[in-house]
Amino acid sequence: MAFRDQPLGELALTIPRASALFRQYDMDYCCGGKQTLARAASRKALDVAVIEAELAKLAEQPLSRDWRAAPLPEIIDHIIVRYHD
């Protein structure tokens, strides 16, 4: 699947651990989330094909949990335990 024409924000939402990959490459998927992967890679002088291949590997890995369908209180508890304790 070609990811280069998709916005970073959408990729971060749909591919587990994509946000960690974007942080590794210092790519802004939050405020700059509307820019495509190709544009973001070009601005950082990165090889988009390499990043695309890494995203493809991440997309193949099974989800441990689909947090998009989880109840809000459970999401909040998970965030507090994982990132704030």
MMTF fields as JSON, N, C-alpha, C and O atoms, coordinates in Angstrom:
{
  "mmtfVersion": "1.0.0",
  "mmtfProducer": "UNKNOWN",
  "numBonds": 339,
  "numAtoms": 340,
  "numGroups": 85,
  "numChains": 1,
  "numModels": 1,
  "chainsPerModel": [1],
  "groupsPerChain": [85],
  "chainIdList": ["A"],
  "bondAtomList": [4, 2, 8, 6, 12, 10, 16, 14, 20, 18, 24, 22, 28, 26, 32, 30, 36, 34, 40, 38, 44, 42, 48, 46, 52, 50, 56, 54, 60, 58, 64, 62, 68, 66, 72, 70, 76, 74, 80, 78, 84, 82, 88, 86, 92, 90, 96, 94, 100, 98, 104, 102, 108, 106, 112, 110, 116, 114, 120, 118, 124, 122, 128, 126, 132, 130, 136, 134, 140, 138, 144, 142, 148, 146, 152, 150, 156, 154, 160, 158, 164, 162, 168, 166, 172, 170, 176, 174, 180, 178, 184, 182, 188, 186, 192, 190, 196, 194, 200, 198, 204, 202, 208, 206, 212, 210, 216, 214, 220, 218, 224, 222, 228, 226, 232, 230, 236, 234, 240, 238, 244, 242, 248, 246, 252, 250, 256, 254, 260, 258, 264, 262, 268, 266, 272, 270, 276, 274, 280, 278, 284, 282, 288, 286, 292, 290, 296, 294, 300, 298, 304, 302, 308, 306, 312, 310, 316, 314, 320, 318, 324, 322, 328, 326, 332, 330, 336, 334],
  "bondOrderList": [1, 1, 1, 1, 1, 1, 1, 1, 1, 1, 1, 1, 1, 1, 1, 1, 1, 1, 1, 1, 1, 1, 1, 1, 1, 1, 1, 1, 1, 1, 1, 1, 1, 1, 1, 1, 1, 1, 1, 1, 1, 1, 1, 1, 1, 1, 1, 1, 1, 1, 1, 1, 1, 1, 1, 1, 1, 1, 1, 1, 1, 1, 1, 1, 1, 1, 1, 1, 1, 1, 1, 1, 1, 1, 1, 1, 1, 1, 1, 1, 1, 1, 1, 1],
  "groupList": [{"groupName": "MET", "atomNameList": ["N", "CA", "C", "O"], "elementList": ["N", "C", "C", "O"], "formalChargeList": [0, 0, 0, 0], "bondAtomList": [1, 0, 2, 1, 3, 2], "bondOrderList": [1, 1, 2], "singleLetterCode": "M", "chemCompType": "L-PEPTIDE LINKING"}, {"groupName": "ALA", "atomNameList": ["N", "CA", "C", "O"], "elementList": ["N", "C", "C", "O"], "formalChargeList": [0, 0, 0, 0], "bondAtomList": [1, 0, 2, 1, 3, 2], "bondOrderList": [1, 1, 2], "singleLetterCode": "A", "chemCompType": "L-PEPTIDE LINKING"}, {"groupName": "PHE", "atomNameList": ["N", "CA", "C", "O"], "elementList": ["N", "C", "C", "O"], "formalChargeList": [0, 0, 0, 0], "bondAtomList": [1, 0, 2, 1, 3, 2], "bondOrderList": [1, 1, 2], "singleLetterCode": "F", "chemCompType": "L-PEPTIDE LINKING"}, {"groupName": "ARG", "atomNameList": ["N", "CA", "C", "O"], "elementList": ["N", "C", "C", "O"], "formalChargeList": [0, 0, 0, 0], "bondAtomList": [1, 0, 2, 1, 3, 2], "bondOrderList": [1, 1, 2], "singleLetterCode": "R", "chemCompType": "L-PEPTIDE LINKING"}, {"groupName": "ASP", "atomNameList": ["N", "CA", "C", "O"], "elementList": ["N", "C", "C", "O"], "formalChargeList": [0, 0, 0, 0], "bondAtomList": [1, 0, 2, 1, 3, 2], "bondOrderList": [1, 1, 2], "singleLetterCode": "D", "chemCompType": "L-PEPTIDE LINKING"}, {"groupName": "GLN", "atomNameList": ["N", "CA", "C", "O"], "elementList": ["N", "C", "C", "O"], "formalChargeList": [0, 0, 0, 0], "bondAtomList": [1, 0, 2, 1, 3, 2], "bondOrderList": [1, 1, 2], "singleLetterCode": "Q", "chemCompType": "L-PEPTIDE LINKING"}, {"groupName": "PRO", "atomNameList": ["N", "CA", "C", "O"], "elementList": ["N", "C", "C", "O"], "formalChargeList": [0, 0, 0, 0], "bondAtomList": [1, 0, 2, 1, 3, 2], "bondOrderList": [1, 1, 2], "singleLetterCode": "P", "chemCompType": "L-PEPTIDE LINKING"}, {"groupName": "LEU", "atomNameList": ["N", "CA", "C", "O"], "elementList": ["N", "C", "C", "O"], "formalChargeList": [0, 0, 0, 0], "bondAtomList": [1, 0, 2, 1, 3, 2], "bondOrderList": [1, 1, 2], "singleLetterCode": "L", "chemCompType": "L-PEPTIDE LINKING"}, {"groupName": "GLY", "atomNameList": ["N", "CA", "C", "O"], "elementList": ["N", "C", "C", "O"], "formalChargeList": [0, 0, 0, 0], "bondAtomList": [1, 0, 2, 1, 3, 2], "bondOrderList": [1, 1, 2], "singleLetterCode": "G", "chemCompType": "PEPTIDE LINKING"}, {"groupName": "GLU", "atomNameList": ["N", "CA", "C", "O"], "elementList": ["N", "C", "C", "O"], "formalChargeList": [0, 0, 0, 0], "bondAtomList": [1, 0, 2, 1, 3, 2], "bondOrderList": [1, 1, 2], "singleLetterCode": "E", "chemCompType": "L-PEPTIDE LINKING"}, {"groupName": "THR", "atomNameList": ["N", "CA", "C", "O"], "elementList": ["N", "C", "C", "O"], "formalChargeList": [0, 0, 0, 0], "bondAtomList": [1, 0, 2, 1, 3, 2], "bondOrderList": [1, 1, 2], "singleLetterCode": "T", "chemCompType": "L-PEPTIDE LINKING"}, {"groupName": "ILE", "atomNameList": ["N", "CA", "C", "O"], "elementList": ["N", "C", "C", "O"], "formalChargeList": [0, 0, 0, 0], "bondAtomList": [1, 0, 2, 1, 3, 2], "bondOrderList": [1, 1, 2], "singleLetterCode": "I", "chemCompType": "L-PEPTIDE LINKING"}, {"groupName": "SER", "atomNameList": ["N", "CA", "C", "O"], "elementList": ["N", "C", "C", "O"], "formalChargeList": [0, 0, 0, 0], "bondAtomList": [1, 0, 2, 1, 3, 2], "bondOrderList": [1, 1, 2], "singleLetterCode": "S", "chemCompType": "L-PEPTIDE LINKING"}, {"groupName": "TYR", "atomNameList": ["N", "CA", "C", "O"], "elementList": ["N", "C", "C", "O"], "formalChargeList": [0, 0, 0, 0], "bondAtomList": [1, 0, 2, 1, 3, 2], "bondOrderList": [1, 1, 2], "singleLetterCode": "Y", "chemCompType": "L-PEPTIDE LINKING"}, {"groupName": "CYS", "atomNameList": ["N", "CA", "C", "O"], "elementList": ["N", "C", "C", "O"], "formalChargeList": [0, 0, 0, 0], "bondAtomList": [1, 0, 2, 1, 3, 2], "bondOrderList": [1, 1, 2], "singleLetterCode": "C", "chemCompType": "L-PEPTIDE LINKING"}, {"groupName": "LYS", "atomNameList": ["N", "CA", "C", "O"], "elementList": ["N", "C", "C", "O"], "formalChargeList": [0, 0, 0, 0], "bondAtomList": [1, 0, 2, 1, 3, 2], "bondOrderList": [1, 1, 2], "singleLetterCode": "K", "chemCompType": "L-PEPTIDE LINKING"}, {"groupName": "VAL", "atomNameList": ["N", "CA", "C", "O"], "elementList": ["N", "C", "C", "O"], "formalChargeList": [0, 0, 0, 0], "bondAtomList": [1, 0, 2, 1, 3, 2], "bondOrderList": [1, 1, 2], "singleLetterCode": "V", "chemCompType": "L-PEPTIDE LINKING"}, {"groupName": "TRP", "atomNameList": ["N", "CA", "C", "O"], "elementList": ["N", "C", "C", "O"], "formalChargeList": [0, 0, 0, 0], "bondAtomList": [1, 0, 2, 1, 3, 2], "bondOrderList": [1, 1, 2], "singleLetterCode": "W", "chemCompType": "L-PEPTIDE LINKING"}, {"groupName": "HIS", "atomNameList": ["N", "CA", "C", "O"], "elementList": ["N", "C", "C", "O"], "formalChargeList": [0, 0, 0, 0], "bondAtomList": [1, 0, 2, 1, 3, 2], "bondOrderList": [1, 1, 2], "singleLetterCode": "H", "chemCompType": "L-PEPTIDE LINKING"}],
  "groupTypeList": [0, 1, 2, 3, 4, 5, 6, 7, 8, 9, 7, 1, 7, 10, 11, 6, 3, 1, 12, 1, 7, 2, 3, 5, 13, 4, 0, 4, 13, 14, 14, 8, 8, 15, 5, 10, 7, 1, 3, 1, 1, 12, 3, 15, 1, 7, 4, 16, 1, 16, 11, 9, 1, 9, 7, 1, 15, 7, 1, 9, 5, 6, 7, 12, 3, 4, 17, 3, 1, 1, 6, 7, 6, 9, 11, 11, 4, 18, 11, 11, 16, 3, 13, 18, 4],
  "groupIdList": [1, 2, 3, 4, 5, 6, 7, 8, 9, 10, 11, 12, 13, 14, 15, 16, 17, 18, 19, 20, 21, 22, 23, 24, 25, 26, 27, 28, 29, 30, 31, 32, 33, 34, 35, 36, 37, 38, 39, 40, 41, 42, 43, 44, 45, 46, 47, 48, 49, 50, 51, 52, 53, 54, 55, 56, 57, 58, 59, 60, 61, 62, 63, 64, 65, 66, 67, 68, 69, 70, 71, 72, 73, 74, 75, 76, 77, 78, 79, 80, 81, 82, 83, 84, 85],
  "secStructList": [7, 7, 7, 6, 6, 1, 5, 2, 2, 2, 2, 2, 2, 2, 1, 6, 6, 2, 2, 2, 2, 2, 2, 2, 6, 6, 7, 7, 1, 1, 6, 6, 6, 6, 1, 5, 2, 2, 2, 2, 2, 2, 2, 6, 6, 7, 7, 2, 2, 2, 2, 2, 2, 2, 2, 2, 2, 2, 2, 2, 1, 7, 7, 1, 7, 7, 4, 4, 4, 1, 7, 2, 2, 2, 2, 2, 2, 2, 2, 0, 0, 0, 0, 0, 7],
  "xCoordList": [0.845, 0.0, 0.882, 1.88, 0.522, 1.273, 0.799, -0.376, 1.732, 1.412, 1.828, 1.405, 2.646, 3.261, 2.265, 2.572, 1.097, 0.113, -0.92, -1.879, -0.725, -1.662, -1.127, 0.085, -2.02, -1.586, -0.965, -1.396, 0.04, 0.701, -0.28, -0.213, -1.187, -2.15, -3.018, -3.3, -3.442, -4.272, -3.468, -3.981, -2.231, -1.374, -1.141, -1.146, -0.938, -0.726, -1.96, -1.841, -3.134, -4.372, -4.635, -5.185, -4.259, -4.654, -3.591, -3.915, -2.337, -1.272, -0.678, -0.069, -0.857, -0.286, 1.227, 1.926, 1.706, 3.127, 3.692, 4.898, 2.853, 3.33, 3.782, 4.738, 3.104, 3.495, 4.91, 5.662, 5.281, 6.65, 7.657, 8.736, 7.304, 8.173, 8.335, 9.44, 7.236, 7.308, 8.156, 8.894, 8.051, 8.895, 10.372, 11.233, 10.657, 12.031, 12.629, 13.809, 11.812, 12.265, 12.005, 12.234, 11.533, 11.226, 10.23, 10.398, 9.191, 8.137, 6.909, 6.455, 6.381, 5.246, 3.934, 3.439, 3.383, 2.12, 0.935, -0.212, 1.198, 0.124, -0.287, -1.257, 0.432, 0.11, 0.339, -0.371, 1.327, 1.618, 0.999, 1.434, -0.009, -0.607, -1.333, -1.645, -1.61, -2.313, -1.369, -1.81, -0.061, 0.88, 1.053, 0.976, 1.281, 1.438, 2.8, 3.715, 2.904, 4.178, 5.263, 6.384, 4.937, 5.915, 6.409, 7.608, 5.5, 5.875, 6.728, 7.741, 6.32, 7.07, 8.473, 9.442, 8.584, 9.896, 10.77, 11.962, 10.183, 10.922, 11.458, 12.596, 10.655, 11.073, 12.233, 13.018, 12.348, 13.43, 14.565, 15.516, 14.469, 15.457, 15.598, 16.706, 14.456, 14.418, 13.947, 13.25, 14.329, 13.917, 12.517, 12.349, 11.526, 10.141, 9.921, 9.079, 10.655, 10.495, 10.893, 10.262, 11.926, 12.365, 11.289, 10.96, 10.748, 9.715, 8.451, 7.793, 8.118, 6.949, 7.091, 6.128, 8.284, 8.534, 8.386, 7.841, 8.866, 8.731, 7.262, 6.822, 6.507, 5.074, 4.347, 3.438, 4.736, 4.108, 4.324, 3.413, 5.521, 5.794, 4.93, 4.38, 4.815, 3.982, 2.52, 1.825, 2.054, 0.649, 0.308, -0.851, 1.296, 1.065, 0.948, 0.386, 1.474, 1.456, 0.046, -0.64, -0.383, -1.741, -1.871, -0.913, -3.058, -3.351, -3.471, -4.095, -2.871, -3.076, -4.436, -5.055, -4.882, -6.17, -6.579, -5.751, -7.827, -8.317, -8.851, -10.013, -7.99, -8.352, -9.407, -10.046, -9.605, -10.636, -12.033, -12.966, -12.188, -13.502, -13.644, -14.696, -12.611, -12.648, -13.462, -13.518, -14.09, -14.824, -13.859, -12.719, -14.324, -13.489, -12.837, -11.643, -13.565, -12.906, -11.727, -10.728, -11.851, -10.768, -9.562, -8.418, -9.818, -8.732, -8.009, -6.78, -8.763, -8.172, -7.306, -6.181, -7.826, -7.048, -5.756, -4.696, -5.848, -4.663, -3.618, -2.432, -4.045, -3.117, -2.449, -1.24, -3.227, -2.668, -1.633, -0.534, -1.986, -1.067, 0.177, 1.293, -0.009, 1.119, 2.026, 3.242, 1.453, 2.249, 2.433, 3.243, 1.705, 1.785, 2.148, 2.391, 2.194, 2.58, 4.045, 4.539],
  "yCoordList": [-1.192, 0.0, 1.245, 1.302, 2.223, 3.478, 4.415, 4.772, 4.795, 5.7, 7.133, 8.058, 7.326, 8.638, 9.764, 10.921, 9.462, 10.512, 10.692, 11.447, 10.003, 10.114, 11.093, 11.191, 11.816, 12.755, 12.028, 10.934, 12.639, 12.046, 11.784, 10.742, 12.721, 12.553, 11.324, 10.601, 11.085, 9.913, 8.63, 7.643, 8.637, 7.465, 7.172, 6.013, 8.221, 8.04, 7.435, 6.672, 7.774, 7.229, 5.791, 5.011, 5.438, 4.136, 3.047, 1.864, 3.419, 2.417, 2.469, 3.467, 1.398, 1.378, 1.593, 1.027, 2.398, 2.712, 3.603, 3.848, 4.088, 5.022, 6.329, 6.95, 6.744, 7.998, 7.895, 8.868, 6.73, 6.541, 6.629, 7.199, 6.068, 6.149, 7.6, 8.034, 8.345, 9.753, 10.563, 11.459, 10.253, 10.941, 10.616, 11.486, 9.372, 8.955, 9.792, 10.138, 10.11, 10.908, 12.405, 13.197, 12.788, 14.189, 14.78, 15.901, 13.999, 14.435, 14.814, 14.036, 15.993, 16.513, 15.935, 16.352, 14.979, 14.352, 14.967, 14.603, 15.886, 16.513, 17.833, 17.872, 18.885, 20.189, 20.176, 20.847, 19.414, 19.291, 18.045, 17.575, 17.512, 16.245, 16.24, 15.173, 17.413, 17.458, 17.288, 17.013, 17.452, 17.277, 15.786, 14.948, 15.48, 14.082, 13.555, 14.32, 12.253, 11.623, 12.073, 12.37, 12.124, 12.543, 13.962, 14.23, 14.858, 16.259, 16.362, 17.06, 15.67, 15.726, 15.147, 15.701, 14.043, 13.433, 14.358, 14.509, 14.967, 15.885, 17.075, 17.497, 17.605, 18.767, 18.427, 19.305, 17.154, 16.713, 16.036, 15.543, 16.01, 15.346, 13.868, 13.338, 13.215, 11.794, 10.981, 11.496, 9.723, 8.812, 8.286, 7.464, 8.752, 8.38, 6.882, 6.299, 6.251, 4.808, 4.002, 2.992, 4.439, 3.754, 3.872, 2.889, 5.066, 5.286, 4.522, 3.948, 4.516, 3.764, 2.273, 1.627, 1.732, 0.312, 0.027, -1.008, 0.936, 0.765, 0.831, 0.062, 1.741, 1.826, 0.561, 0.098, 0.004, -1.228, -2.368, -3.158, -2.455, -3.486, -3.27, -4.221, -2.021, -1.719, -2.049, -2.558, -1.762, -1.996, -3.484, -3.851, -4.34, -5.787, -6.383, -7.465, -5.687, -6.22, -6.136, -5.128, -7.193, -7.18, -6.172, -5.899, -5.64, -4.719, -5.49, -6.55, -4.956, -5.566, -5.141, -5.856, -3.984, -3.449, -2.335, -1.498, -2.313, -1.231, -0.126, -0.141, 0.822, 1.885, 2.822, 3.549, 2.825, 3.688, 3.247, 4.049, 1.974, 1.445, 1.281, 0.854, 1.612, 1.435, 2.547, 3.665, 2.238, 3.271, 4.352, 4.059, 5.576, 6.71, 6.525, 6.794, 6.078, 5.895, 4.91, 5.09, 3.888, 2.915, 3.542, 3.263, 4.377, 5.075, 6.009, 6.059, 6.735, 7.662, 6.905, 7.315, 5.798, 4.987, 4.49, 4.521, 4.039, 3.538, 4.646, 4.416, 5.823, 6.943, 7.323, 7.553, 7.39, 7.76, 6.737, 7.101, 5.46, 4.406, 4.341, 4.225, 4.416, 4.221, 5.443, 5.3, 6.633, 7.821, 8.799, 9.72, 8.622, 9.628, 9.083, 9.869, 7.801, 7.251, 6.923, 6.454],
  "zCoordList": [0.0, 0.0, 0.0, 0.719, -0.791, -0.86, 0.247, 0.327, 1.083, 2.186, 1.886, 2.58, 0.871, 0.642, 0.394, 0.683, -0.125, -0.416, 0.692, 0.535, 1.804, 2.922, 3.962, 4.155, 4.633, 5.67, 6.864, 7.227, 7.466, 8.626, 9.762, 10.413, 10.0, 11.087, 10.893, 11.849, 9.663, 9.364, 9.536, 10.064, 9.1, 9.268, 10.749, 11.166, 11.536, 12.975, 13.641, 14.6, 13.137, 13.705, 13.285, 14.063, 12.091, 11.555, 11.661, 11.555, 11.866, 11.967, 13.371, 13.756, 14.13, 15.477, 15.438, 14.597, 16.339, 16.486, 15.38, 15.352, 14.477, 13.447, 14.086, 13.622, 15.138, 15.795, 16.363, 16.316, 16.897, 17.399, 16.252, 16.41, 15.113, 13.935, 13.493, 13.168, 13.48, 13.082, 14.062, 13.653, 15.345, 16.332, 16.086, 16.22, 15.731, 15.445, 14.314, 14.345, 13.323, 12.185, 12.38, 11.466, 13.554, 13.87, 12.869, 12.388, 12.569, 11.647, 12.47, 13.309, 12.232, 12.992, 12.462, 11.415, 13.191, 12.796, 13.53, 13.269, 14.437, 15.218, 14.555, 13.799, 14.832, 14.233, 12.725, 11.976, 12.291, 10.864, 10.265, 9.213, 10.925, 10.524, 9.199, 8.672, 8.647, 7.359, 6.173, 5.057, 6.418, 5.314, 5.017, 5.915, 3.769, 3.374, 3.82, 4.126, 3.846, 4.183, 3.206, 3.619, 1.922, 0.913, 1.178, 1.093, 1.493, 1.758, 3.017, 3.03, 4.069, 5.325, 5.148, 5.666, 4.423, 4.183, 3.341, 3.61, 2.336, 1.475, 2.266, 2.061, 3.153, 3.952, 4.881, 5.239, 5.276, 6.165, 5.395, 6.001, 4.058, 3.195, 3.561, 3.638, 3.785, 4.129, 2.929, 2.054, 2.896, 1.829, 2.145, 3.046, 1.413, 1.682, 1.496, 2.179, 0.593, 0.363, 1.597, 1.908, 2.292, 3.511, 4.59, 5.254, 4.76, 5.774, 5.407, 6.274, 4.137, 3.657, 3.966, 4.38, 3.764, 4.051, 5.543, 5.929, 6.375, 7.824, 8.238, 9.093, 7.637, 7.929, 7.492, 8.181, 6.362, 5.874, 6.865, 7.112, 7.428, 8.442, 9.677, 10.232, 10.103, 11.275, 11.007, 11.886, 9.803, 9.457, 9.453, 9.653, 9.23, 9.211, 10.605, 10.769, 11.618, 12.98, 13.553, 13.38, 14.234, 14.794, 15.939, 16.662, 16.078, 17.175, 18.477, 18.526, 19.529, 20.838, 21.383, 22.17, 20.958, 21.395, 20.435, 20.077, 20.021, 19.166, 20.07, 20.477, 20.373, 21.308, 20.74, 21.499, 19.434, 18.847, 19.248, 19.224, 19.62, 19.999, 21.511, 21.986, 22.266, 23.722, 24.384, 23.874, 25.517, 26.263, 26.777, 27.138, 26.803, 27.2, 28.576, 28.705, 29.61, 30.911, 30.854, 31.55, 30.032, 29.888, 29.19, 29.548, 28.207, 27.51, 28.475, 28.496, 29.258, 30.233, 31.228, 31.511, 31.762, 32.705, 32.065, 32.689, 30.837, 30.133, 29.968, 30.2, 29.577, 29.386, 30.7, 30.742, 31.767, 33.075, 33.524, 33.942, 33.437, 33.883, 33.001, 33.507, 31.71, 30.789, 30.677, 30.551, 30.72, 30.417, 31.572, 31.467, 32.667, 33.727, 35.096, 36.011, 35.27, 36.585, 36.633, 37.658]
}
